[in-house]
Amino acid sequence: MRLFIAIPLPRSFKKEIASIQQTLRKASTAGRFVPGDNFHITLHFIGESKDLPGAVTAMQEAVRGIRPFNLHLAGIDAFDREDGHTTMLKVAGDLDELNALHESLESALYDQGFSRDHKRYVPHITLGRGVVCDGSVVAQIQKTPMLSSLRAESIVLFESTREQGRMVYTPVHTQRF
C-alpha cells in the first residue's frame, strides 16, 4: 500500500482552493492539476508499506498533547522538486502547533520503524505539478483575498491508489486530537 498522513480539509476550504486552482488552470499552458477531492495538508509521506498497525500506533502517539488549532490560506507559491515544478497554496495560522504535530509524528513514526523525513517541513496544499502560466496570473491570485479557515482536529492515514489514470486517496484511519 502507498500511504501518507495528512490533515484533512473541510468542503468549504476545498471549494475556495478549487476556485483558485480553476483560475490558475484557465491561464496555464501545461500542468497536471490535483483533483479537488484530493486536497490535503501532508504531514508525512510513508510510501509503500503494509505496516498499518505501526502507522496507527504512531498517529496515536503523535497527537498526545496536541490541541486543535486554526489554519488558513496564505497565498500562492511554487517550489522545484525532482519531478519538476510544483504550484501550491501556503498555509498559515497556528504554525507552532502544526510544527509540533509534525515533529511529534516524525518521531513517533521513526519509533515504529518508518523512515524520518529530513527535509524542512513546508505546510502547503498542492494545486498542480508542472504548471506553466503567465506570472501576471500568479500575481492576480496573490492579490485575491483568501477567506477560508479550518480548525484542525484530526489527522488521517490515507492510501493512495491509481484508478482509471487518476490518483484516489482513501482514508484508512482517522486520529482525533
N, C-alpha and C positions, 0 to 999 in steps of 0.2 A: 504494500500500500504506500502511496505517496502522501505524506502527512505534513500539515503545518498547523500552528496555533496562532489564533488571531482574536482581535476584539471585533465582535460583530457590529454592524451598523443598522440603526433603525430605518424603516422605509422612508421617512421624511428626509433623513440625511442622504440616503441613496438617491432620492428624487432630485435634490439640489445638485449632487455630483453628476448625475446623468445629464442634467441641463447644461452644466459647464462642459461636460465631455462632448455633448452634441454641438456646441459652438465650436469647439476645437476640431471635431470630426469634419464639419462642413467646410472648414478652411484648410484642411490638411490635404496634401497630395500623396501621402503614404502613411502607413501605420497599422498596427494590429491593436484594436481597442478592446478593453476589458468589458465583458458583458455586465450590465448593471447589477444583476443578481450576485456577481462575484466581488463587489466592492467590500473591502475589509481593511483593517489595520493589522498588518502582520507583526507578530511578536517573535516568532521563531519558525524557520522552515526546517523541518526534520528531514524530509526526503523519504527515500524508500525505507520502510520499517514495518515489521509485524508486531512490534512491542507496544500494543495498545495499553496493557496494564501499566507499563513503565511510564508512558506518556501521561496517563490519567493520574498516577501517583504524583508525578512531577507537578502537574497542574494543581492538585490538591495542596501540595506543599507550598507552591509558589504564591498562592493567594492568601496564605496566613498573614494577618496583619495588614493586608491591603484594604483600603476603604474605597467605596465608589468615588469616582472623580469625573469631572466635566472636561470635554474636549470640543473643539470647534475647528472649522477650516481656516487656513491662514494663507491662502494664495497658491498660485501655480508655480511649479519649478520643474527641473529635469536633472537627471544625473546619467552618467555614462556607466554602462556595465559591459561585461564581456560580450554579451549578446546584443549590444547596441544601446541606443539612446532610449531612456525611459522617461515618460512625462507623468508627473504626479501632482497631487494636491498635498501641500504641507498641512500638518496637524499641529494645533496649538492648544493651550488651556493648561490644565494641571499636569505639566510635563514632569514635575518632580515625582508625583505618584505613578505616572506612566513609566518613567525610567526605573523606579523602584520595583514595579511589577516586572518589567523586562529583565532586570538584573536577577531578581528572585527566581524567575522562570529559567533563565540561563543556568543558574547554579543548581536548581532542582533537576533539570534535565541532565546536566552533567553527572550529578549524583546517581542518576538512573542509567548511566552508560551511554547517553546520547552525546554527540559532539557539541562543543561550545562554538558559538558564532563569535569570531574575534573582530568582525567589522564594527565600526561605530554605528550605533543604532540611530536611525533617522526615521521617526514615525511619519508615515505618509500613506496615501491611498493612490495606488497606481491607476492611471487613466488609460495608458497605452504604451506600447513599445514600438520603436522605430518611427515615431510620429515626426512628420516633416510638415511644417507650416510656416507662414509668414510671421515674423516677430511681432508685427502690429496686433495680431490676433491674441497672442500671449499677453501683450501689454493691455489689451482691452479686457481680457479675462481678469488680469491682475487688479484692474480698477473696479471690477464688479463686486459689490458687497456680498459677502458670503455669510448668510444668516443662521444656518443650521448649527445646532449644538447637540451633543449627546451626553448622556450620563452613562459612563462605562461601569457596569456592574457584574460583568462576566467575561470569561474567555472561552473560546471554542476550539476544540480539536477538529480539524476538517480533513477529509480525504479528498484528494484531487484526482479526478479521472478524466480521460478524454472520451467524449461521446459524440459521435457524428461530427467529428472535426472541431469540437469546441470543448473547452475546459468546464467541468462541472465540479463545484465544491459542495460536498455533502457533510453536514455536521455529524460527528461521531460521538462527541461528548461535550457537554457544557458544564463549566465550573463557575458558580456564582461566588462573589466576594462581598 
